[in-house]
Amino acid sequence: MSRPSLAVRRAVLFLAVAAAATACSTAPADSGTPPSSGSSRPSIDRAVAPLEPSLTVTDPTGRKITVSKQPERIVCLNGLCDDIVTTLGLTPVGTSNPALIKHPALLGEQTGAAVPVVPGTFGSEDVEAIASMRPDLVIGLPGVHDPLREAIERFAPLWTPDPVTWEQSVGYLRALGALTGRVEQARSAEEKFRGKLADAVERTRASGQAGKKVLLMYGSVDSIGVDTTASLKGDLLAKLFDYPFPGKGGDVATASNYNVEELLARQPDVVFVYSLLFSAKDRTLSAQLADNPVWQQIPAVKQQRVHEMHAKLWGSGRGTRSMAAIIDEALEKVPA
């Protein structure tokens, strides 16, 4: 296969991080003041509300979703879907995220490899192939998959969830649990995750990790993206650590862009990177930045605390299983 052109690669990169950009445009406007240390964050509520099966639910954004029967055959066009479907004890009948679903946090290599892959590129999946999978429900991303809505909804409802906080992610899990009738599985997973996050918050406060400045970034040297506090992963990491990277207003094109000088000014102690590679010849983002003299002055770089992470887990994984794995990996790598 030939290497994609620069224009195509930039387009795919933009789509792959559309969730983070959309989050910045839908979350409340940020004042621009870096958030306070994780040590001052409130404790996590461990309580789980009751949940009943229903063919009509209202998702965390207030959108009402109605199905004619409990969906069992679900096609996943985004990483949140793969996560919450597997969490509920189901297996997607099709996925556009094979690398994520094969991650040990979800189905693992052997079981995940058996899930059919939806052909096409992200945002331009083959609708006929999706139809051939006979889905009861298709789950994608807003903006990215809305152009396919008319074609998909000829044979199945299209739902486009887009969490910007861990609470919203849990809300989507609960909504799908109600639609599928798997309410006990949803409540059990929610209870487990709330407990894990609460324990992690207490641990970082006790260990001093909460005071460490952390950064999660992606992109390329000419377009560095940051998972800001207006995104799901930024919001999650800010519960555990000092995360001084707010979103830059509501412009999708620039809300998550930071230059190297801005990264240096915030002095991160640990940097997590998910590099979106398109061929074996591509270099990771941290490797591309290695010779940049400003980058070299960042404390995390000087202390060799820049970590390349699993791109699909950290970039696309957005459910409780993915977030739990991210918490574990972050706690392991952030020093006390």
N, C-alpha and C positions, 0 to 999 in steps of 0.2 A: 504494500500500500504506500502510495506517495505521501510525503509529509504535507500537511495542510498549509495553505498559504497563510501569511501573517494576518491578513484580513479575516480569514475564516477562524484562525486560532483566537483572535481577539473577540470575535463574535461569540464563539463557544465559551470563552472565559467569562464574558459578560453574562451569558445565560446561566452558566454554572453557579454563579454567585448572585443570581437575581434575587434570591431570597433575602440575602443580607442587604442589598440595595433597596428592595421593597420595604424591608423592615424600617430602614431609616426614613422612608417617605411616609410610612403609616404610623410610626411611633410619634409621641408628642415631641414638639420641637425642643431640642436641647439648648440649654443656656450657653453652652460652650465652656462651662466651668468643669474641669476634670472631677469625676466622682470621688467621693471620700474613700478612705481605706476600707477594705473588707471587714476590718475589725469593728466598724461602726454600723454594719448592716444589721437589720433585725433578724431574730431567729426564724427558722423555717417552721411553718405550721405543719405538724405531722397528721392532723385530722383529715379523714376522707369522708366526703359527703355521700349520702345514699345515691343509688343510681338504678333506674328501672329501664327495661327494654322499651323501645319505641321506634316506630317507623318514620317519625318526624322528630328532628332534633334542631336545636339552635346552637351553632358553633360559637367559639369565643369571640368572633367578630360580629356576632348578631345575625349572621346569615342562616336562614332556615333551610334545612336539607330534608327532603322527603323521598322515600323509596317505597316501591310497591310490595316488596317482600324483604326479609332479612338477607342481606348480601352475603354470599359465600364465595363467589368467584370475583376476585378483585384484581384489577390491573393497576400496578403502581408505576407512575411516571415521575415520582419524586421520592427522596429518601425518607421523608417523614412517613409516607405510606408504608414502605417496606418495613420500617421499624414498628409501627403500631399494629400492622396486620400480623406480623410474627409474634408480637407481644401478646396478642389476643389468642394465640394458638392456631392461627390460620397460616396458609402459605399462599402468597400471590400466585395467580395463574399466569402472570407476566410481569416483568420488571424492566425498567430502563437503567437500573443501577446494579448490575451484576457484581461489581467489585465490592459494593456495600453489603449486599445481601449474603455474600460469601464470607464476610468478616465474622470472626468468632463471637462477637457481641450479638449477632443476629442468628443466622442459620448455620454458619460454618461452611467450610469449603465444599465438602461432599454433598450435603443437603442443598446448599445454596446453588451449586452448579446445576442442579436438576431443574431449577426454575427457568422457564423459557424467557429469552431476552426479546424485548420488543425492538424490532429493527427500526432504523432511522436515527437521526441526530436529535439531541435534546431540544425539545420545542417543535420538532418537525418529525415526530414519530409516525410510522406507517399506520394509518387509521384502519386500513383493511386488515392488517395483521392483528391489530387490537380487537377488531370485530370477530376475527376467527377464533379468538380465545374465549368467546361467549361470556363476557363479564357481566356481572350484576351491577358493578360500580367501577368507575375509573377515577383515580385520584391523581391530580397534577398540581401545577403551581399557577397562581394567578398571574396574568400578564403573559407568561411563557406559553401556557396551554389554552388560553382563552380563544386564540384563533382556530383551534381544533374543536371548539365546543359544539358548533352546529353539526359537524360531521359525526362526532362521537355520540351526541345525544340522540342520534337516530336509532341507536341500539342499547345505550346505557347512560345513566346519569353521570355527569362529570362534576366532581367536587374538587375545589382548589384551596385547600387549607394552607395557611402561611403563618406559623407561630413566630412571634418576636420576643417572647419570654418563655421561661420554662413552665410557668403556669398555663400559658396558652397551649403549649405542647401537650400538657396533661389534659387540658380541656378537649383537645381534638381526640386524644385517646379515649376519653370518656364518651365523646359523641359517637365514635365508631363502635365502641363497646355497646352502647345503647342500640344503635342501628342493627348490629349483628346479633344482638341478644346475649352477648358475652360480657355481661355486666360484672360478674364476679371476677373474671380474668382482668378486666379493666381496673376494678377497685383494688385488687391485689397488687397489680403492677404499680398503680399510683401510690399505694401505701409503702411499697418497697422503695420506690424512688424518693418519696418525701423523706423517708427515714435515712436513706443514704445521703441525700443532700444536707439534711439537718446535722447528721453526724460529721460530715465533711466541714461544714461551717464551724462547728464546735472545735474540730481538730485544728483547723488553720488558725483559729484564735488562740488556742492553747499553745501551739507550736511556734507562733510568730510568723507563720507563712502568710497570714492575712495582710501583713505589712509589705510584702514583696510586690514590686510592680511587674505586671505580666502583660504581654502583648500576643495577640493572635493575628497573623497576617497571611496574605496570599497575593497572587498576581504576578507581575513581571517588573523588571527594573524601571521601565518607563511608565508603569501604572501600578503602584503598590496599593493594595486594598487592605483594609483593617476591619475585622469583625468588631464594630463599635459597640458601645453599651446600648445602642438602639437595635441591636441584632440579637438573635437567640443565644449564640455562643458567647458574645461579649457580655450579655446580661448574666449568663450562667457563671462565667469566670469572675465577674465583678462581685458575685455573692461570696466568693472564696478568697479573692486577693485584691490588691490595690490595682485597679484597671482604669488608668487615666486617659481613655480614648473614647470621648463622646462622638456621636454622629455630628456631621457638619450641615445641619439644616435638612430641608426636605427635597433637595435636588438629587434625584436618583443617580445622575451622572457623576456627582462629586461628593456625595454624603459620606462615603467610606474611603475616600482617597487621602492618603498621607504621603508626604515626601520624606526622604531620609532625614532631613534636618528636623522635621517635626517629630520624628521618632526619637532622635537623639535628645531633643529638648525635654521629652517625658521620661528619659532615663530608665527604660525597662530593665529589670534584673533578669528576667527570663523571657525568651521569645519562642513562641510556637509558630511553625510555618506549615501550611499545606500547599504544596506545589502541584499545579495542574499540568501534568506533562502529556505531550501529544505523541512523542516518539522516544525511542531509546536514546536518541542523540540529544534530547533536551536536557538542560541542566536545571537543577532545583533553584528556587528563588534565592535561597541563602548562598548557593554557590555563585550565582550571578552577581550578588552583592559583595562577595568576599573581598574584592580589590578596591572597593569604594572607601576612601579615607574617612568619610563621615560615618559610615556604617561601622567601621573599625573602632570608633570611639564610644559606641553604645556599650553600657556596662555588661549586658548579656553576652555581647560578642567578645568583649575582652576577657570575660570569665568562662568562655566556651559553654554558654548556656543557651545556645540556639538549637532548637530541636525540630527536625523535619518529621512531621507526623503523617499518619495514614490519611491521604487526601480525601477519600470518600467518607471515612468516619468523621473527621473533623470538619469537612466542608459540606457534606450532604446529609450526614446522620443527624436527625433532629427529634427523634423520639426518646423515650425513657431509657431504652437499652443503650443507644448511642451516647446519650448524655451521661449515663452511669459510667460507661467505659472512659469517656473523656475526663470525668472527675477523677477516676482512678489514675489515669496516665498523668494528669496535671499534678496531682498530689505527690506522685512518685518523683517528678522532675523539678518541682519548685523547692528550693532549700528552705530549711527552717531558719 
